Every structure is written in structure tokens, then in C-alpha cells.
Amino acid sequence: SRGPWKRLPAEMIRDQVLALSGLLNDKIGGEPVFPYQPEGLWEEKSSGRVPVSYQQSEGEDLYRRSIYTYWRRTTPPPGFEIFDAPSRNHSVVQREQTNTPLQALYLMNDPIFIEASRAMSEKMLLNGGDMLEENVTYLFKSILFRTPDKNELDVLTTLFLEERERFKNHPLEIELLLDVGESPYADSLDINDLAAGALVASTILNMYEVIHY
């Protein structure tokens, strides 16, 4: 009501998803960390005269706040670059803001967002309730802090049912989805429900409300 929505800065988009999923490591201070990044990116961008390789962090360091991400000036973290973080080659007064299909692809396919979606699905199945509608409502409220309207609830419950049925017929796809990321998940959960819930969580995370304020 007070004005147009503004998108969160690149670093905050990542941190918010980590916080919502419960994966965020909020330790203050320490050495830079090296989160998920496409394999071979540094090698491709290096001159070749000086061998450069990216050594991905392990354990809780993967989930530290974005302010601690190591920044190589000639090869910025791709997620930050996609969402218009400055290159640090020069000072800027105000960040540019673009809207591109690549941003949506990043939110749907980057390992940290897939892993966070799976973690949210696990929380939903463990704490959401006995009924599917209760589970989806719990997941929706844990991300957007409001109750879904009837249309939103119908769309998301239908998506869950369709994806669960699809996963039952394509077990290899479940393995590919749930193996993304290094954080473990509860073995006691039905993997079809866990995978379907992860796609519902990913869908909610891609809503306009999540990355804008």
C-alpha cells in the first residue's frame, strides 16, 4: 500500500532461504567459505598460466551467511551475479535491478535452493499434521507467514499429489532430487512424499512474495 515492492539483494535471497529451511549457520566471524558453485567455473575463467581450482567447503561452512562467501573478483559467485550484485571492480551508489528468465532458473535449480526445499519438506512431514491440507498449509505459513487462500491451497495440494504419483513411477528421479546437497534427511520418511513436498516447497519459494519486500 505504501509503494512498489522491492526485490531483496542477492545475498539476502540466499540467506533467507537458508534461514527458512533451518540450514543457516549463523556463526559470526571466521574465515571465508566456499559454498556450492558450478564445477570447473574457476578453471574455465583462469588464464591457464596459474592453476586455480575451487575447493568447496564442507559441513556447516556450506550454510554460512553470504557475507562470508569468498569472492574472486574475476569470477564472482554466479548466484550473486545473476541477481545484480556489483562486481566489486568499482564502487556503486545503487545496485541495478533486472528481471531475467535466468533468475527463475537459478531459484529452481541451484543446489542450495533444492537442498533447502528438501529440508522444508522434511519439516513439513514431521511437524505439519496428519492431513495433506494441514501439511501444505504448514509449509506455506513457514515460508510466507500467512495462511494460503483456497485457490493457493488447491493448486499446491494438487501439485503434491501429481508429483507424488509421478515419483512412484520414476524412482530414479527421486534419487537425483534427494541426493542434492550434503545435509542428511530422516530415513523414516516416505521418499515419495519427501520428494513431492520438496517440489511444492520450491514452487512456494519461487513466488513473488518470497524474494520481495
MARDREN-429972 format. One line per 2 residues: their letters; for each residue x, y, z of N, C-alpha, C. Coordinates in nm, 4 decimals. Layout:
N
a> X,Y,Z,X,Y,Z,X,Y,Z; ...
This chain:
213
sr> 0.0806,-0.1206,0.0000,0.0000,0.0000,0.0000,0.0844,0.1263,0.0000; 0.2080,0.1160,0.0476,0.2899,0.2369,0.0595,0.3765,0.2615,-0.0636
gp> 0.3847,0.1648,-0.1529,0.4689,0.1829,-0.2691,0.5002,0.0510,-0.3360; 0.5814,0.0532,-0.4407,0.6130,-0.0706,-0.5140,0.6991,-0.1650,-0.4314
wk> 0.6865,-0.2938,-0.4613,0.7700,-0.3941,-0.3968,0.9135,-0.3802,-0.4458; 1.0079,-0.4181,-0.3587,1.1486,-0.4189,-0.3954,1.2046,-0.5587,-0.3730
rl> 1.2896,-0.6003,-0.4647,1.3482,-0.7336,-0.4517,1.4611,-0.7305,-0.3500; 1.4743,-0.8375,-0.2757,1.5840,-0.8494,-0.1805,1.7180,-0.8496,-0.2549
pa> 1.8236,-0.7964,-0.1938,1.9568,-0.8089,-0.2550,1.9962,-0.9549,-0.2718; 2.0872,-0.9800,-0.3647,2.1254,-1.1169,-0.3995,2.1655,-1.1987,-0.2778
em> 2.2479,-1.1402,-0.1917,2.2960,-1.2133,-0.0751,2.1820,-1.2495,0.0192; 2.0852,-1.1593,0.0334,1.9742,-1.1833,0.1253,1.8789,-1.2901,0.0734
ir> 1.8667,-1.3020,-0.0582,1.7806,-1.4067,-0.1140,1.8311,-1.5432,-0.0696; 1.9609,-1.5639,-0.0816,2.0197,-1.6922,-0.0398,2.0063,-1.7118,0.1106
dq> 2.0388,-1.6083,0.1883,2.0344,-1.6208,0.3337,1.8929,-1.6475,0.3837; 1.7941,-1.5837,0.3205,1.6568,-1.6028,0.3642,1.6127,-1.7466,0.3428
vl> 1.6467,-1.8046,0.2287,1.6080,-1.9420,0.2012,1.6753,-2.0372,0.2999; 1.8010,-2.0124,0.3306,1.8701,-2.0951,0.4296,1.8039,-2.0838,0.5669
al> 1.7660,-1.9612,0.6039,1.7026,-1.9403,0.7341,1.5667,-2.0090,0.7403; 1.4869,-1.9960,0.6349,1.3543,-2.0575,0.6329,1.3622,-2.2099,0.6416
sg> 1.4653,-2.2669,0.5827,1.4790,-2.4129,0.5807,1.5418,-2.4686,0.7075; 1.5987,-2.3811,0.7901,1.6678,-2.4272,0.9098,1.8120,-2.4682,0.8863
ll> 1.8642,-2.4454,0.7661,2.0012,-2.4845,0.7338,2.1039,-2.3761,0.7676; 2.0593,-2.2531,0.7868,2.1519,-2.1414,0.8029,2.2439,-2.1598,0.9227
nd> 2.3724,-2.1407,0.9000,2.4719,-2.1375,1.0074,2.4981,-1.9907,1.0384; 2.4473,-1.9429,1.1523,2.4548,-1.8006,1.1833,2.5762,-1.7630,1.2684
ki> 2.6776,-1.8455,1.2648,2.8026,-1.8128,1.3350,2.8568,-1.6785,1.2860; 2.9078,-1.5993,1.3776,2.9609,-1.4676,1.3436,3.1130,-1.4728,1.3419
gg> 3.1731,-1.4184,1.2353,3.3181,-1.4124,1.2246,3.3776,-1.5401,1.1684; 3.5062,-1.5349,1.1390,3.5755,-1.6525,1.0883,3.6263,-1.6347,0.9468
ep> 3.6833,-1.7408,0.8941,3.7424,-1.7391,0.7614,3.6353,-1.7385,0.6512; 3.6711,-1.6937,0.5309,3.5780,-1.7022,0.4180,3.5423,-1.8479,0.3887
vf> 3.4269,-1.8687,0.3281,3.3815,-2.0040,0.2953,3.3540,-2.0138,0.1463; 3.3459,-2.1370,0.0986,3.3300,-2.1644,-0.0448,3.2060,-2.2513,-0.0655
py> 3.0884,-2.1906,-0.0811,2.9646,-2.2675,-0.0979,2.9544,-2.3318,-0.2350; 2.8400,-2.3945,-0.2613,2.8187,-2.4629,-0.3888,2.8435,-2.3675,-0.5063
qp> 2.9075,-2.4211,-0.6083,2.9352,-2.3444,-0.7299,2.9487,-2.4436,-0.8450; 2.9084,-2.4068,-0.9677,2.9235,-2.4986,-1.0806,3.0665,-2.5488,-1.0953
eg> 3.0806,-2.6759,-1.1156,3.2127,-2.7378,-1.1249,3.2900,-2.6820,-1.2451; 3.4175,-2.6512,-1.2215,3.5050,-2.6069,-1.3287,3.4953,-2.4601,-1.3642
lw> 3.4149,-2.3842,-1.2898,3.3952,-2.2436,-1.3251,3.5236,-2.1631,-1.3109; 3.5936,-2.1814,-1.1999,3.7188,-2.1074,-1.1803,3.8226,-2.1473,-1.2834
ee> 3.8325,-2.2767,-1.3113,3.9314,-2.3237,-1.4078,3.9040,-2.2647,-1.5465; 3.7774,-2.2577,-1.5830,3.7414,-2.2046,-1.7145,3.7750,-2.0562,-1.7274
ks> 3.7618,-1.9821,-1.6162,3.7834,-1.8381,-1.6206,3.9278,-1.7985,-1.5926; 4.0127,-1.8946,-1.5568,4.1526,-1.8617,-1.5278,4.2323,-1.8555,-1.6575
sg> 4.3473,-1.7888,-1.6512,4.4291,-1.7697,-1.7713,4.4996,-1.8965,-1.8142; 4.5163,-1.9902,-1.7221,4.5876,-2.1131,-1.7528,4.7329,-2.1089,-1.7101
rv> 4.7874,-1.9903,-1.6946,4.9266,-1.9799,-1.6521,4.9424,-2.0130,-1.5046; 4.8408,-1.9761,-1.4252,4.8423,-2.0065,-1.2826,4.7236,-2.0984,-1.2531
pv> 4.7484,-2.2253,-1.2206,4.6378,-2.3170,-1.1948,4.5503,-2.2675,-1.0788; 4.4211,-2.2638,-1.1010,4.3263,-2.2195,-0.9997,4.2147,-2.3231,-0.9897
sy> 4.1869,-2.3688,-0.8716,4.0784,-2.4653,-0.8528,3.9940,-2.4229,-0.7331; 3.8673,-2.4528,-0.7417,3.7721,-2.4156,-0.6368,3.7539,-2.5329,-0.5424
qq> 3.7891,-2.5138,-0.4166,3.7755,-2.6187,-0.3164,3.6506,-2.5917,-0.2334; 3.5437,-2.6618,-0.2636,3.4170,-2.6386,-0.1951,3.4282,-2.6680,-0.0458
se> 3.3656,-2.5823,0.0360,3.3638,-2.6042,0.1800,3.2828,-2.7284,0.2138; 3.2935,-2.7720,0.3374,3.2220,-2.8907,0.3824,3.1446,-2.8602,0.5097
ge> 3.0461,-2.9449,0.5381,2.9718,-2.9340,0.6629,2.8983,-2.8019,0.6773; 2.9005,-2.7466,0.7979,2.8243,-2.6260,0.8278,2.8752,-2.5037,0.7525
dl> 2.9991,-2.5077,0.7056,3.0517,-2.3933,0.6305,2.9750,-2.3704,0.5005; 2.9120,-2.4737,0.4471,2.8331,-2.4582,0.3247,2.7124,-2.3682,0.3462
yr> 2.6707,-2.3534,0.4711,2.5457,-2.2840,0.5005,2.5681,-2.1552,0.5797; 2.6878,-2.1022,0.5714,2.7141,-1.9753,0.6380,2.6509,-1.8608,0.5612
rs> 2.6302,-1.7496,0.6289,2.5694,-1.6339,0.5640,2.6551,-1.5876,0.4459; 2.5879,-1.5288,0.3488,2.6536,-1.4929,0.2230,2.7653,-1.3914,0.2397
iy> 2.7630,-1.3158,0.3465,2.8676,-1.2171,0.3685,3.0045,-1.2830,0.3822; 3.0065,-1.4119,0.4163,3.1329,-1.4826,0.4351,3.1774,-1.5590,0.3098
ty> 3.1011,-1.5493,0.2023,3.1374,-1.6186,0.0793,3.2629,-1.5569,0.0185; 3.3587,-1.6412,-0.0157,3.4815,-1.5933,-0.0798,3.4469,-1.5370,-0.2173
wr> 3.5035,-1.4221,-0.2456,3.4695,-1.3514,-0.3701,3.5948,-1.3344,-0.4540; 3.6013,-1.4065,-0.5639,3.7108,-1.3896,-0.6597,3.6679,-1.2846,-0.7618
rt> 3.7414,-1.1762,-0.7684,3.6950,-1.0605,-0.8432,3.6676,-1.0917,-0.9904; 3.7491,-1.1761,-1.0511,3.7289,-1.2083,-1.1924,3.6215,-1.3148,-1.2143
tp> 3.5801,-1.3817,-1.1052,3.4769,-1.4849,-1.1151,3.3852,-1.4741,-0.9941; 3.2934,-1.3788,-0.9929,3.2037,-1.3619,-0.8781,3.1154,-1.4842,-0.8592
pp> 3.0640,-1.5049,-0.7381,2.9674,-1.6135,-0.7175,2.8514,-1.5986,-0.8154; 2.8232,-1.7005,-0.8946,2.7253,-1.6855,-1.0037,2.5863,-1.6444,-0.9572
gf> 2.5428,-1.6957,-0.8422,2.4101,-1.6586,-0.7934,2.3988,-1.5110,-0.7619; 2.5052,-1.4549,-0.7072,2.5043,-1.3122,-0.6758,2.5045,-1.2294,-0.8035
ei> 2.5813,-1.2746,-0.9003,2.5898,-1.2013,-1.0271,2.4554,-1.2036,-1.1001; 2.3863,-1.3171,-1.0948,2.2569,-1.3293,-1.1615,2.1561,-1.2303,-1.1046
fd> 2.1652,-1.2070,-0.9736,2.0729,-1.1145,-0.9087,2.1345,-0.9764,-0.8867; 2.2258,-0.9389,-0.9757,2.2707,-0.7999,-0.9890,2.3589,-0.7488,-0.8756
ap> 2.4278,-0.8374,-0.8049,2.5251,-0.7884,-0.7084,2.6398,-0.7207,-0.7831; 2.6910,-0.6075,-0.7352,2.8015,-0.5397,-0.8050,2.9243,-0.6283,-0.8159
sr> 3.0029,-0.6072,-0.9182,3.1195,-0.6910,-0.9448,3.2368,-0.6616,-0.8526; 3.2320,-0.5505,-0.7812,3.3402,-0.5061,-0.6922,3.4611,-0.4540,-0.7674
nh> 3.4484,-0.4363,-0.8973,3.5571,-0.3720,-0.9718,3.5577,-0.2216,-0.9507; 3.4437,-0.1688,-0.9094,3.4352,-0.0260,-0.8819,3.3205,-0.0027,-0.7843
sv> 3.3200,0.1141,-0.7227,3.2170,0.1472,-0.6249,3.0874,0.1851,-0.6957; 2.9745,0.1467,-0.6362,2.8435,0.1839,-0.6910,2.7600,0.2477,-0.5807
vq> 2.6775,0.3428,-0.6191,2.5903,0.4098,-0.5235,2.4610,0.3317,-0.5051; 2.4111,0.2729,-0.6140,2.2864,0.1979,-0.6090,2.2950,0.0786,-0.7032
re> 2.2493,-0.0356,-0.6572,2.2531,-0.1554,-0.7402,2.1490,-0.1481,-0.8515; 2.1861,-0.2007,-0.9660,2.0871,-0.2173,-1.0723,1.9939,-0.3326,-1.0355
qt> 1.8773,-0.3340,-1.0967,1.7846,-0.4454,-1.0750,1.7242,-0.4862,-1.2071; 1.7514,-0.6092,-1.2466,1.6979,-0.6625,-1.3712,1.6031,-0.7776,-1.3399
nt> 1.5245,-0.8151,-1.4383,1.4362,-0.9313,-1.4274,1.4585,-1.0174,-1.5507; 1.5165,-1.1360,-1.5309,1.5504,-1.2230,-1.6427,1.5049,-1.3658,-1.6150
pl> 1.4817,-1.4449,-1.7194,1.4466,-1.5864,-1.7004,1.5546,-1.6631,-1.6246; 1.6791,-1.6207,-1.6379,1.7886,-1.6899,-1.5703,1.7720,-1.6853,-1.4186
qa> 1.7133,-1.5792,-1.3680,1.6914,-1.5686,-1.2240,1.5945,-1.6759,-1.1750; 1.4878,-1.6993,-1.2507,1.3931,-1.8047,-1.2137,1.4580,-1.9424,-1.2230
ly> 1.5386,-1.9633,-1.3258,1.6082,-2.0913,-1.3401,1.7040,-2.1147,-1.2238; 1.7680,-2.0082,-1.1791,1.8597,-2.0198,-1.0642,1.7829,-2.0598,-0.9392
lm> 1.6700,-1.9955,-0.9126,1.5920,-2.0265,-0.7935,1.5373,-2.1691,-0.7957; 1.5137,-2.2227,-0.9138,1.4574,-2.3576,-0.9245,1.5627,-2.4673,-0.9281
nd> 1.6868,-2.4319,-0.9654,1.7849,-2.5375,-0.9940,1.9156,-2.5290,-0.9172; 1.9451,-2.4174,-0.8518,2.0703,-2.4096,-0.7775,2.0680,-2.5094,-0.6611
pi> 2.1794,-2.5773,-0.6355,2.1799,-2.6804,-0.5304,2.1308,-2.6325,-0.3947; 2.1651,-2.5095,-0.3554,2.1265,-2.4651,-0.2215,1.9754,-2.4491,-0.2109
fi> 1.9088,-2.4115,-0.3210,1.7644,-2.3953,-0.3174,1.6940,-2.5308,-0.3234; 1.7500,-2.6246,-0.3966,1.6928,-2.7596,-0.3998,1.7092,-2.8259,-0.2626
ea> 1.8259,-2.8121,-0.2039,1.8510,-2.8703,-0.0724,1.7611,-2.8069,0.0335; 1.7449,-2.6751,0.0266,1.6579,-2.6056,0.1215,1.5133,-2.6509,0.1051
sr> 1.4694,-2.6716,-0.0182,1.3329,-2.7190,-0.0428,1.3124,-2.8574,0.0181; 1.4116,-2.9426,0.0040,1.4003,-3.0764,0.0635,1.3958,-3.0683,0.2163
am> 1.4765,-2.9779,0.2755,1.4747,-2.9609,0.4204,1.3389,-2.9084,0.4679; 1.2789,-2.8198,0.3900,1.1457,-2.7692,0.4254,1.0411,-2.8789,0.4153
se> 1.0529,-2.9629,0.3151,0.9610,-3.0749,0.3006,0.9718,-3.1694,0.4202; 1.0932,-3.1930,0.4653,1.1129,-3.2789,0.5819,1.0456,-3.2197,0.7048
km> 1.0631,-3.0894,0.7279,0.9986,-3.0226,0.8412,0.8468,-3.0324,0.8298; 0.7954,-3.0186,0.7074,0.6508,-3.0266,0.6861,0.5980,-3.1645,0.7245
ll> 0.6665,-3.2700,0.6792,0.6195,-3.4058,0.7045,0.6306,-3.4442,0.8517; 0.7288,-3.3864,0.9202,0.7492,-3.4183,1.0615,0.6588,-3.3376,1.1536
ng> 0.6228,-3.2162,1.1123,0.5522,-3.1260,1.2034,0.4181,-3.0745,1.1522; 0.3862,-3.1025,1.0251,0.2708,-3.0379,0.9644,0.1354,-3.0899,1.0073
gd> 0.1231,-3.2178,1.0338,-0.0069,-3.2747,1.0697,-0.0319,-3.4044,0.9953; -0.1539,-3.4570,1.0105,-0.1887,-3.5862,0.9517,-0.2523,-3.5738,0.8139
ml> -0.3110,-3.4597,0.7844,-0.3814,-3.4396,0.6576,-0.2925,-3.3615,0.5608; -0.3103,-3.3898,0.4315,-0.2300,-3.3219,0.3297,-0.2513,-3.1711,0.3347
ee> -0.3759,-3.1280,0.3502,-0.4028,-2.9848,0.3555,-0.3317,-2.9193,0.4735; -0.3244,-2.9897,0.5864,-0.2542,-2.9364,0.7035,-0.1049,-2.9235,0.6748
nv> -0.0500,-3.0242,0.6075,0.0923,-3.0204,0.5742,0.1254,-2.9037,0.4814; 0.0462,-2.8879,0.3760,0.0726,-2.7811,0.2797,0.0543,-2.6441,0.3446
ty> -0.0479,-2.6315,0.4292,-0.0697,-2.5048,0.4991,0.0475,-2.4733,0.5910; 0.0973,-2.5743,0.6611,0.2145,-2.5547,0.7487,0.3349,-2.5078,0.6678
lf> 0.3583,-2.5733,0.5546,0.4721,-2.5371,0.4702,0.4568,-2.3947,0.4181; 0.3390,-2.3613,0.3720,0.3121,-2.2279,0.3173,0.3338,-2.1203,0.4244
ks> 0.2798,-2.1437,0.5434,0.2925,-2.0448,0.6510,0.4363,-2.0318,0.6999; 0.5121,-2.1420,0.6966,0.6508,-2.1358,0.7427,0.7395,-2.0562,0.6479
il> 0.6937,-2.0381,0.5229,0.7716,-1.9625,0.4245,0.7196,-1.8194,0.4109; 0.5874,-1.8030,0.4024,0.5288,-1.6714,0.3749,0.4640,-1.6067,0.4965
fr> 0.4531,-1.6813,0.6065,0.3981,-1.6260,0.7304,0.2550,-1.5759,0.7121; 0.1816,-1.6426,0.6274,0.0385,-1.6178,0.6145,-0.0282,-1.7469,0.5712
tp> -0.1588,-1.7550,0.5908,-0.2345,-1.8731,0.5531,-0.2680,-1.8679,0.4036; -0.2522,-1.9770,0.3311,-0.2871,-1.9759,0.1880,-0.4375,-1.9606,0.1689
dk> -0.4750,-1.8918,0.0617,-0.6175,-1.8859,0.0308,-0.6594,-2.0174,-0.0350; -0.7897,-2.0325,-0.0611,-0.8400,-2.1602,-0.1111,-0.7763,-2.1979,-0.2438
ne> -0.7620,-2.1021,-0.3346,-0.7037,-2.1320,-0.4650,-0.5585,-2.1765,-0.4515; -0.4819,-2.1067,-0.3695,-0.3416,-2.1442,-0.3479,-0.3311,-2.2835,-0.2873
ld> -0.4161,-2.3122,-0.1895,-0.4122,-2.4426,-0.1252,-0.4495,-2.5529,-0.2239; -0.5507,-2.5282,-0.3067,-0.5930,-2.6293,-0.4048,-0.4822,-2.6573,-0.5065
vl> -0.4185,-2.5523,-0.5545,-0.3116,-2.5689,-0.6533,-0.1948,-2.6478,-0.5941; -0.1552,-2.6152,-0.4728,-0.0389,-2.6792,-0.4121,-0.0671,-2.8237,-0.3705
tt> -0.1872,-2.8513,-0.3209,-0.2197,-2.9897,-0.2854,-0.2290,-3.0767,-0.4109; -0.2853,-3.0208,-0.5174,-0.2907,-3.0950,-0.6450,-0.1504,-3.1218,-0.6970
lf> -0.0635,-3.0216,-0.6870,0.0757,-3.0400,-0.7296,0.1423,-3.1516,-0.6495; 0.1212,-3.1527,-0.5187,0.1797,-3.2576,-0.4336,0.1334,-3.3960,-0.4784
le> 0.0051,-3.4118,-0.4992,-0.0497,-3.5425,-0.5375,0.0017,-3.5868,-0.6738; 0.0068,-3.4952,-0.7675,0.0552,-3.5301,-0.9018,0.2019,-3.5685,-0.8996
er> 0.2829,-3.4913,-0.8252,0.4256,-3.5211,-0.8212,0.4543,-3.6493,-0.7440; 0.3785,-3.6748,-0.6386,0.3987,-3.7999,-0.5642,0.3693,-3.9197,-0.6531
er> 0.2639,-3.9105,-0.7322,0.2303,-4.0203,-0.8226,0.3387,-4.0361,-0.9296; 0.3892,-3.9253,-0.9785,0.4945,-3.9320,-1.0806,0.6213,-3.9942,-1.0236
fk> 0.6567,-3.9572,-0.9031,0.7783,-4.0115,-0.8424,0.7662,-4.1613,-0.8172; 0.6456,-4.2092,-0.7868,0.6274,-4.3529,-0.7660,0.6630,-4.4317,-0.8911
nh> 0.6416,-4.3708,-1.0075,0.6704,-4.4371,-1.1346,0.8095,-4.4073,-1.1882; 0.8816,-4.3155,-1.1224,1.0158,-4.2777,-1.1678,1.1091,-4.2681,-1.0473
pl> 1.1438,-4.3815,-0.9870,1.2263,-4.3804,-0.8651,1.3634,-4.3174,-0.8847; 1.4183,-4.3241,-1.0047,1.5493,-4.2639,-1.0285,1.5447,-4.1125,-1.0095
ei> 1.4335,-4.0502,-1.0447,1.4201,-3.9059,-1.0277,1.4200,-3.8679,-0.8803; 1.3647,-3.9539,-0.7959,1.3671,-3.9286,-0.6517,1.5108,-3.9245,-0.6026
el> 1.5885,-4.0222,-0.6439,1.7289,-4.0294,-0.6020,1.8061,-3.9061,-0.6464; 1.7853,-3.8635,-0.7698,1.8562,-3.7461,-0.8204,1.8187,-3.6207,-0.7432
ll> 1.6926,-3.6098,-0.7026,1.6469,-3.4922,-0.6298,1.6958,-3.4909,-0.4859; 1.6782,-3.6019,-0.4165,1.7091,-3.6053,-0.2743,1.8587,-3.6096,-0.2459
dv> 1.9383,-3.6471,-0.3445,2.0837,-3.6533,-0.3235,2.1513,-3.5181,-0.3408; 2.0774,-3.4159,-0.3810,2.1361,-3.2823,-0.3969,2.1670,-3.2249,-0.2589
ge> 2.2912,-3.1780,-0.2410,2.3303,-3.1194,-0.1131,2.3886,-3.2209,-0.0185; 2.4556,-3.1708,0.0841,2.5263,-3.2573,0.1776,2.4525,-3.2812,0.3083
sp> 2.3465,-3.2053,0.3361,2.2754,-3.2246,0.4623,2.1938,-3.3533,0.4576; 2.1905,-3.4287,0.5682,2.1151,-3.5544,0.5711,1.9659,-3.5299,0.5906
ya> 1.8854,-3.6323,0.5676,1.7426,-3.6240,0.5956,1.6987,-3.7526,0.6641; 1.5833,-3.7463,0.7298,1.5352,-3.8601,0.8088,1.5011,-3.9784,0.7195
ds> 1.5606,-4.0941,0.7483,1.5350,-4.2149,0.6697,1.3951,-4.2698,0.6915; 1.3303,-4.2267,0.7998,1.1988,-4.2814,0.8326,1.0877,-4.2264,0.7438
ld> 1.1155,-4.1192,0.6712,1.0123,-4.0551,0.5904,0.9922,-4.1289,0.4587; 0.8713,-4.1243,0.4076,0.8403,-4.1797,0.2756,0.9078,-4.0923,0.1701
in> 0.9953,-4.1510,0.0906,1.0733,-4.0702,-0.0028,0.9864,-4.0100,-0.1131; 0.8742,-4.0751,-0.1459,0.7834,-4.0171,-0.2451,0.7216,-3.8883,-0.1921
dl> 0.6793,-3.8907,-0.0655,0.6234,-3.7708,-0.0030,0.7303,-3.6630,0.0131; 0.8499,-3.7044,0.0505,0.9581,-3.6078,0.0714,0.9925,-3.5365,-0.0592
aa> 1.0018,-3.6122,-0.1677,1.0356,-3.5525,-0.2963,0.9234,-3.4625,-0.3468; 0.7986,-3.5079,-0.3338,0.6854,-3.4264,-0.3773,0.6766,-3.2982,-0.2955
ga> 0.6996,-3.3103,-0.1652,0.6976,-3.1916,-0.0799,0.8079,-3.0939,-0.1146; 0.9226,-3.1461,-0.1575,1.0330,-3.0586,-0.1972,0.9958,-2.9741,-0.3183
lv> 0.9230,-3.0327,-0.4127,0.8813,-2.9567,-0.5308,0.7747,-2.8538,-0.4949; 0.6878,-2.8871,-0.3995,0.5901,-2.7879,-0.3530,0.6619,-2.6727,-0.2841
as> 0.7602,-2.7052,-0.2005,0.8372,-2.6003,-0.1333,0.9108,-2.5136,-0.2345; 0.9682,-2.5750,-0.3369,1.0375,-2.4998,-0.4413,0.9419,-2.4056,-0.5135
ti> 0.8201,-2.4530,-0.5364,0.7198,-2.3695,-0.6022,0.6874,-2.2464,-0.5181; 0.6702,-2.2665,-0.3878,0.6398,-2.1532,-0.2994,0.7587,-2.0569,-0.2932
ln> 0.8797,-2.1118,-0.2896,0.9982,-2.0262,-0.2830,1.0139,-1.9397,-0.4072; 0.9522,-1.9797,-0.5160,0.9613,-1.9011,-0.6390,0.8493,-1.7987,-0.6511
my> 0.7661,-1.7867,-0.5494,0.6614,-1.6858,-0.5528,0.7208,-1.5457,-0.5348; 0.6527,-1.4508,-0.5911,0.6983,-1.3110,-0.5897,0.7184,-1.2628,-0.4460
ev> 0.6321,-1.3039,-0.3555,0.6377,-1.2570,-0.2179,0.7654,-1.2962,-0.1448; 0.8251,-1.4068,-0.1855,0.9385,-1.4612,-0.1101,1.0639,-1.3772,-0.1287
ih> 1.0872,-1.3303,-0.2493,1.2138,-1.2587,-0.2760,1.1933,-1.1085,-0.2866; 1.0748,-1.0612,-0.2489,1.0488,-0.9165,-0.2489,1.0000,-0.8735,-0.1103
y> 1.0098,-0.7458,-0.0844,0.9604,-0.6918,0.0411,0.8896,-0.5590,0.0180
